[in-house]
Amino acid sequence: MRRRGARALCVTEPPAPPRRPDIENCCGRGCEPCIFDYYNAALERWEGKMRALGLEPPAIERAIPGRRR
């Protein structure tokens, strides 16, 4: 029996990593932070979450069709 308000955590597959912006998305003006800085920070957070779940981020990324880093 579930307690009222309790939520079951059911993960069938890990969340996809953040999508790397295309080079065309960068304006090239040397912005601080750049769109790639935001991407790298998001990727680090995602990798940390995957490791906390006991998963290995590179293996997950390789399993995603068409994924490039």
N, CA, C and O of each residue as an XYZ file, in Angstrom:
276
protein
N       0.840     -1.179      0.000
C       0.000      0.000      0.000
C       0.886      1.245      0.000
O       1.856      1.331      0.754
N       0.546      2.188     -0.840
C       1.297      3.443     -0.911
C       0.761      4.443      0.083
O      -0.444      4.556      0.305
N       1.684      5.162      0.670
C       1.282      6.241      1.562
C       0.711      7.370      0.731
O       1.113      7.587     -0.412
N      -0.201      8.064      1.303
C      -0.790      9.204      0.615
C       0.289     10.253      0.355
O       1.034     10.622      1.262
N       0.367     10.719     -0.856
C       1.344     11.737     -1.212
C       2.697     11.186     -1.619
O       3.544     11.936     -2.104
N       2.922      9.886     -1.432
C       4.204      9.295     -1.816
C       4.223      9.103     -3.325
O       3.225      8.712     -3.931
N       5.360      9.383     -3.909
C       5.503      9.215     -5.350
C       6.486      8.092     -5.629
O       7.532      7.978     -4.990
N       6.129      7.285     -6.578
C       7.021      6.197     -6.989
C       7.973      6.741     -8.052
O       7.560      7.461     -8.961
N       9.223      6.396     -7.928
C      10.225      6.795     -8.911
C      10.446      5.611     -9.840
O      10.931      4.558     -9.426
N      10.088      5.801    -11.082
C      10.234      4.745    -12.066
C      10.983      5.329    -13.258
O      10.433      6.128    -14.015
N      12.226      4.930    -13.417
C      13.044      5.428    -14.509
C      13.248      4.298    -15.498
O      13.913      3.306    -15.199
N      12.668      4.458    -16.682
C      12.829      3.419    -17.682
C      14.083      3.652    -18.512
O      14.732      2.701    -18.948
N      14.417      4.904    -18.729
C      15.650      5.239    -19.427
C      16.126      6.592    -18.919
O      15.316      7.429    -18.519
N      17.424      6.808    -18.932
C      17.941      8.073    -18.409
C      17.583      9.234    -19.330
O      17.398      9.040    -20.532
N      17.485     10.436    -18.772
C      17.199     11.594    -19.615
C      18.349     11.835    -20.589
O      19.511     11.569    -20.282
N      18.006     12.333    -21.744
C      19.019     12.624    -22.766
C      19.906     13.776    -22.301
O      19.450     14.664    -21.580
N      21.149     13.758    -22.708
C      22.039     14.871    -22.362
C      21.616     16.126    -23.113
O      20.870     16.043    -24.089
N      22.085     17.280    -22.670
C      21.739     18.503    -23.394
C      22.276     18.451    -24.813
O      23.318     17.850    -25.075
N      21.563     19.081    -25.716
C      21.968     19.095    -27.127
C      23.016     20.174    -27.335
O      22.829     21.326    -26.942
N      24.114     19.788    -27.957
C      25.196     20.739    -28.230
C      24.740     21.712    -29.307
O      24.234     21.290    -30.347
N      24.912     23.018    -29.069
C      24.518     23.993    -30.088
C      25.374     23.833    -31.345
O      26.540     23.444    -31.268
N      24.796     24.129    -32.475
C      25.558     24.136    -33.717
C      26.465     25.362    -33.703
O      26.156     26.364    -33.059
N      27.570     25.277    -34.408
C      28.525     26.391    -34.454
C      27.851     27.665    -34.973
O      28.248     28.770    -34.602
N      26.838     27.515    -35.825
C      26.124     28.677    -36.366
C      25.322     29.411    -35.297
O      24.941     30.565    -35.498
N      25.057     28.753    -34.152
C      24.307     29.390    -33.078
C      25.142     30.399    -32.305
O      24.595     31.213    -31.560
N      26.443     30.356    -32.471
C      27.345     31.292    -31.789
C      27.511     32.526    -32.669
O      27.733     32.414    -33.875
N      27.402     33.703    -32.056
C      27.525     34.941    -32.836
C      28.982     35.279    -33.155
O      29.252     36.079    -34.050
N      29.922     34.671    -32.423
C      31.335     34.892    -32.701
C      31.894     36.200    -32.178
O      32.991     36.600    -32.566
N      31.155     36.879    -31.297
C      31.607     38.169    -30.767
C      32.319     38.065    -29.430
O      32.631     39.081    -28.810
N      32.576     36.845    -28.985
C      33.291     36.671    -27.719
C      32.456     36.958    -26.491
O      32.974     37.434    -25.482
N      31.175     36.675    -26.567
C      30.275     36.926    -25.432
C      30.743     36.172    -24.191
O      31.291     35.074    -24.289
N      30.523     36.768    -23.035
C      30.795     36.148    -21.746
C      29.519     36.152    -20.938
O      29.143     37.222    -20.459
N      28.841     35.081    -20.751
C      29.162     33.736    -21.221
C      28.646     33.519    -22.638
O      27.694     34.162    -23.080
N      29.283     32.619    -23.317
C      28.915     32.221    -24.677
C      27.866     31.115    -24.596
O      27.727     30.471    -23.556
N      27.147     30.897    -25.652
C      26.159     29.812    -25.694
C      26.815     28.463    -25.386
O      26.172     27.571    -24.834
N      28.087     28.315    -25.742
C      28.791     27.065    -25.465
C      29.155     26.957    -23.977
O      29.294     25.848    -23.461
N      29.311     28.084    -23.287
C      29.521     28.054    -21.834
C      28.273     27.501    -21.147
O      28.365     26.685    -20.230
N      27.096     27.961    -21.610
C      25.844     27.452    -21.054
C      25.709     25.948    -21.327
O      25.300     25.182    -20.454
N      26.053     25.547    -22.534
C      25.988     24.123    -22.883
C      26.922     23.301    -21.989
O      26.517     22.269    -21.453
N      28.160     23.752    -21.828
C      29.123     23.003    -21.013
C      28.659     22.894    -19.568
O      28.838     21.848    -18.944
N      28.064     23.956    -19.025
C      27.551     23.909    -17.654
C      26.395     22.910    -17.557
O      26.318     22.140    -16.600
N      25.495     22.924    -18.548
C      24.373     21.987    -18.548
C      24.870     20.550    -18.679
O      24.339     19.644    -18.036
N      25.885     20.343    -19.508
C      26.446     19.001    -19.681
C      27.082     18.504    -18.385
O      26.927     17.335    -18.032
N      27.787     19.369    -17.680
C      28.388     18.978    -16.393
C      27.314     18.606    -15.380
O      27.470     17.629    -14.647
N      26.210     19.383    -15.329
C      25.116     19.053    -14.405
C      24.500     17.702    -14.772
O      24.226     16.885    -13.892
N      24.282     17.465    -16.069
C      23.699     16.208    -16.521
C      24.619     15.039    -16.167
O      24.154     14.012    -15.671
N      25.925     15.191    -16.419
C      26.873     14.118    -16.099
C      26.864     13.818    -14.606
O      26.915     12.655    -14.207
N      26.799     14.856    -13.782
C      26.735     14.653    -12.336
C      25.494     13.889    -11.918
O      25.558     13.009    -11.059
N      24.364     14.224    -12.525
C      23.117     13.522    -12.214
C      23.198     12.057    -12.643
O      22.730     11.172    -11.927
N      23.785     11.807    -13.797
C      23.896     10.427    -14.276
C      24.805      9.610    -13.359
O      24.501      8.459    -13.047
N      25.907     10.196    -12.933
C      26.811      9.483    -12.009
C      26.132      9.227    -10.667
O      26.349      8.189    -10.042
N      25.304     10.185    -10.226
C      24.574      9.997     -8.970
C      23.588      8.837     -9.075
O      23.266      8.199     -8.073
N      23.111      8.568    -10.283
C      22.217      7.430    -10.504
C      22.979      6.134    -10.722
O      22.379      5.072    -10.889
N      24.314      6.226    -10.721
C      25.133      5.041    -10.919
C      25.339      4.694    -12.385
O      25.676      3.559    -12.721
N      25.136      5.677    -13.257
C      25.292      5.458    -14.695
C      26.564      6.129    -15.183
O      27.078      7.048    -14.545
N      27.063      5.670    -16.308
C      28.292      6.227    -16.876
C      27.927      7.099    -18.080
O      27.523      6.568    -19.114
N      28.062      8.424    -17.969
C      27.638      9.340    -19.038
C      28.159      9.017    -20.434
O      27.361      9.055    -21.371
N      29.447      8.699    -20.648
C      29.880      8.412    -22.023
C      29.143      7.234    -22.655
O      28.869      7.241    -23.855
N      28.828      6.236    -21.860
C      28.108      5.074    -22.387
C      26.694      5.469    -22.811
O      26.182      4.969    -23.812
N      26.074      6.350    -22.063
C      24.731      6.816    -22.396
C      24.773      7.606    -23.698
O      23.937      7.406    -24.579
N      25.742      8.496    -23.816
C      25.843      9.323    -25.020
C      26.102      8.475    -26.263
O      25.559      8.765    -27.329
N      26.918      7.440    -26.142
C      27.191      6.573    -27.290
C      25.954      5.803    -27.726
O      25.822      5.443    -28.896
N      25.047      5.550    -26.786
C      23.849      4.780    -27.085
C      22.776      5.603    -27.807
O      21.813      5.039    -28.325
N      22.930      6.901    -27.844
C      21.939      7.763    -28.494
C      22.290      7.883    -29.978
O      23.368      8.366    -30.326
N      21.378      7.442    -30.854
C      21.654      7.505    -32.295
C      21.912      8.952    -32.768
O      21.174      9.871    -32.415
N      22.943      9.126    -33.548
C      23.256     10.437    -34.117
C      23.823     11.435    -33.121
O      23.938     12.620    -33.433
N      24.173     10.985    -31.951
C      24.681     11.884    -30.903
C      26.119     12.249    -31.168
O      26.950     11.391    -31.467
N      26.405     13.527    -31.057
C      27.779     13.990    -31.146
C      28.040     14.902    -29.972
O      27.141     15.578    -29.472
N      29.260     14.910    -29.551
C      29.589     15.752    -28.398
C      30.470     16.874    -28.824
O      30.862     17.699    -27.999
